[in-house]
């Protein structure tokens, strides 16, 4: 795969999107993001944000916080 040219801000966005993932998933995430970005003719901040969001959804495993959102709340 040829190198993908990203601005500093775009690269920061990709790395920020990888941060909440479990450490063992970050490499896979970055490879998927790179592969997806390679399919675009033009890459800009909007494309980077969209791709990061879609790939992150597949890899993010939210923490299990007991008592939050699992039981009924007084509001519903």
VEXDOPA-340888 format. One record per residue: chain; z negated, y, x negated of N, C-alpha, C in turn. Coordinates in nm, 4 decimals. Layout:
<sites>
   chain        npz        npy        npx       capz       capy       capx        cpz        cpy        cpx
       A          Z          Y          X          Z          Y          X          Z          Y          X
...
</sites>
This chain:
<sites>
   chain        npz        npy        npx       capz       capy       capx        cpz        cpy        cpx
       A     0.0000    -0.1173    -0.0852     0.0000     0.0000     0.0000     0.0000     0.1240    -0.0901
       A     0.0907     0.2169    -0.0647     0.0931     0.3384    -0.1465    -0.0300     0.4238    -0.1198
       A    -0.0676     0.5086    -0.2148    -0.1840     0.5952    -0.1952    -0.1646     0.6886    -0.0764
       A    -0.2730     0.7206    -0.0113    -0.2710     0.8131     0.1015    -0.3310     0.9437     0.0530
       A    -0.2604     1.0520     0.0797    -0.3088     1.1823     0.0359    -0.3922     1.2458     0.1458
       A    -0.5176     1.2698     0.1131    -0.6094     1.3338     0.2068    -0.6676     1.4578     0.1403
       A    -0.6958     1.5571     0.2203    -0.7666     1.6737     0.1681    -0.9124     1.6347     0.1445
       A    -0.9845     1.7192     0.0761    -1.1273     1.6926     0.0544    -1.1998     1.6804     0.1882
       A    -1.1664     1.7672     0.2826    -1.2321     1.7644     0.4139    -1.1990     1.6352     0.4892
       A    -1.0748     1.5895     0.4793    -1.0365     1.4641     0.5466    -1.1066     1.3445     0.4835
       A    -1.1133     1.3430     0.3507    -1.1839     1.2347     0.2828    -1.3320     1.2367     0.3186
       A    -1.3912     1.3545     0.3257    -1.5315     1.3670     0.3671    -1.5515     1.3108     0.5076
       A    -1.4554     1.3357     0.5971    -1.4649     1.2844     0.7342    -1.4603     1.1323     0.7362
       A    -1.3750     1.0734     0.6545    -1.3655     0.9268     0.6478    -1.4965     0.8685     0.5948
       A    -1.5474     0.9263     0.4884    -1.6724     0.8752     0.4309    -1.7908     0.8970     0.5247
       A    -1.7910     1.0074     0.5973    -1.8982     1.0325     0.6943    -1.8917     0.9304     0.8079
       A    -1.7725     0.8913     0.8474    -1.7580     0.7907     0.9537    -1.8017     0.6531     0.9054
       A    -1.7934     0.6275     0.7767    -1.8365     0.4982     0.7217    -1.9878     0.4901     0.7062
       A    -2.0526     0.6046     0.6916    -2.1965     0.6080     0.6618    -2.2839     0.5342     0.7632
       A    -2.2621     0.5466     0.8963    -2.3519     0.4771     0.9896    -2.3278     0.3269     0.9993
       A    -2.2244     0.2778     0.9339    -2.1956     0.1346     0.9399    -2.2862     0.0587     0.8438
       A    -2.3060    -0.0683     0.8738    -2.3815    -0.1537     0.7827    -2.3084    -0.1571     0.6482
       A    -2.3812    -0.1554     0.5380    -2.3165    -0.1500     0.4060    -2.2094    -0.2574     0.3842
       A    -2.2310    -0.3766     0.4359    -2.1324    -0.4830     0.4126    -2.0046    -0.4640     0.4945
       A    -2.0029    -0.3708     0.5892    -1.8842    -0.3449     0.6714    -1.8036    -0.2239     0.6242
       A    -1.8586    -0.1479     0.5335    -1.7930    -0.0230     0.4938    -1.6588    -0.0449     0.4238
       A    -1.6508    -0.1459     0.3384    -1.5257    -0.1730     0.2681    -1.4156    -0.2120     0.3663
       A    -1.4493    -0.2973     0.4618    -1.3535    -0.3383     0.5639    -1.3095    -0.2168     0.6456
       A    -1.4044    -0.1326     0.6828    -1.3748    -0.0111     0.7574    -1.2763     0.0769     0.6808
       A    -1.3055     0.1021     0.5537    -1.2195     0.1887     0.4739    -1.0789     0.1318     0.4591
       A    -1.0685     0.0005     0.4431    -0.9362    -0.0624     0.4329    -0.8592    -0.0507     0.5643
       A    -0.9275    -0.0684     0.6757    -0.8606    -0.0545     0.8050    -0.8168     0.0888     0.8299
       A    -0.9003     0.1838     0.7945    -0.8639     0.3247     0.8098    -0.7412     0.3553     0.7237
       A    -0.7414     0.3095     0.5994    -0.6274     0.3343     0.5102    -0.5005     0.2720     0.5668
       A    -0.5105     0.1501     0.6172    -0.3944     0.0842     0.6751    -0.3409     0.1579     0.7965
       A    -0.4308     0.2043     0.8808    -0.3892     0.2771     1.0006    -0.3271     0.4113     0.9635
       A    -0.3877     0.4808     0.8679    -0.3338     0.6115     0.8281    -0.1965     0.5969     0.7625
       A    -0.1730     0.4855     0.6947    -0.0440     0.4631     0.6288     0.0700     0.4523     0.7292
       A     0.0387     0.4207     0.8536     0.1433     0.4053     0.9541     0.1881     0.5390     1.0141
       A     0.1189     0.6474     0.9823     0.1543     0.7794     1.0347     0.2470     0.8519     0.9370
       A     0.3449     0.9217     0.9922     0.4356     1.0011     0.9094     0.3620     1.1224     0.8543
       A     0.2870     1.1904     0.9400     0.2084     1.3059     0.8981     0.0620     1.2783     0.9271
       A    -0.0217     1.3070     0.8300    -0.1661     1.2865     0.8452    -0.2337     1.4218     0.8333
       A    -0.3149     1.4517     0.9334    -0.3918     1.5758     0.9326    -0.5314     1.5473     0.9833
       A    -0.6130     1.6491     0.9973    -0.7518     1.6299     1.0388    -0.7654     1.5587     1.1739
       A    -0.6775     1.5894     1.2676    -0.6848     1.5250     1.3991    -0.6544     1.3773     1.3928
       A    -0.5533     1.3408     1.3163    -0.5167     1.1993     1.3006    -0.6296     1.1244     1.2299
       A    -0.6847     1.1854     1.1264    -0.7948     1.1211     1.0531    -0.9134     1.0983     1.1465
       A    -0.9495     1.1976     1.2244    -1.0629     1.1845     1.3167    -1.0360     1.0752     1.4203
       A    -0.9154     1.0733     1.4748    -0.8803     0.9729     1.5759    -0.8877     0.8315     1.5179
       A    -0.8281     0.8113     1.4022    -0.8272     0.6788     1.3393    -0.9693     0.6356     1.3047
       A    -1.0480     0.7253     1.2473    -1.1866     0.6912     1.2114    -1.2666     0.6518     1.3346
       A    -1.2499     0.7260     1.4423    -1.3232     0.6962     1.5649    -1.2858     0.5590     1.6190
       A    -1.1572     0.5274     1.6230    -1.1123     0.3992     1.6770    -1.1585     0.2820     1.5899
       A    -1.1464     0.2958     1.4599    -1.1864     0.1869     1.3697    -1.3384     0.1729     1.3689
       A    -1.4104     0.2840     1.3716    -1.5562     0.2785     1.3712    -1.6085     0.2062     1.4948
       A    -1.5450     0.2268     1.6089    -1.5882     0.1587     1.7319    -1.5842     0.0072     1.7170
       A    -1.4898    -0.0427     1.6403    -1.4791    -0.1879     1.6217    -1.5860    -0.2435     1.5288
       A    -1.6403    -0.1593     1.4430    -1.7341    -0.2084     1.3413    -1.8786    -0.1644     1.3610
       A    -1.9024    -0.0649     1.4431    -2.0390    -0.0126     1.4580    -2.1227    -0.1051     1.5451
       A    -2.2366    -0.1437     1.4951    -2.3326    -0.2257     1.5677    -2.4590    -0.1417     1.5832
       A    -2.4796    -0.0826     1.7011    -2.5941     0.0070     1.7170    -2.7263    -0.0655     1.6956
       A    -2.8243     0.0045     1.6413    -2.9548    -0.0586     1.6194    -3.0223    -0.0921     1.7520
       A    -3.1005    -0.1962     1.7515    -3.1749    -0.2374     1.8704    -3.3098    -0.1662     1.8690
       A    -3.3231    -0.0693     1.9553    -3.4477     0.0075     1.9638    -3.5202    -0.0399     2.0886
       A    -3.6305    -0.1065     2.0683    -3.7038    -0.1634     2.1819    -3.7450    -0.0556     2.2808
       A    -3.7264    -0.0900     2.4080    -3.7732    -0.0026     2.5145    -3.6836     0.1148     2.5463
       A    -3.5782     0.1329     2.4741    -3.4894     0.2469     2.4993    -3.3592     0.1971     2.5573
       A    -3.3350     0.2296     2.6829    -3.2097     0.1939     2.7459    -3.2015     0.0506     2.7938
       A    -3.3016    -0.0278     2.7679    -3.2987    -0.1675     2.8061    -3.3668    -0.1889     2.9430
       A    -3.4627    -0.1052     2.9729    -3.5371    -0.1195     3.0978    -3.5072     0.0012     3.1859
       A    -3.5415    -0.0127     3.3110    -3.5185     0.0990     3.4038    -3.5925     0.2231     3.3595
       A    -3.5352     0.3349     3.3904    -3.6017     0.4598     3.3560    -3.6453     0.5282     3.4845
       A    -3.7307     0.6251     3.4732    -3.7784     0.6938     3.5904    -3.6677     0.7771     3.6546
       A    -3.5547     0.7936     3.5838    -3.4446     0.8729     3.6363    -3.3335     0.7882     3.6981
       A    -3.3449     0.6593     3.6945    -3.2353     0.5853     3.7522    -3.2574     0.4424     3.7492
</sites>
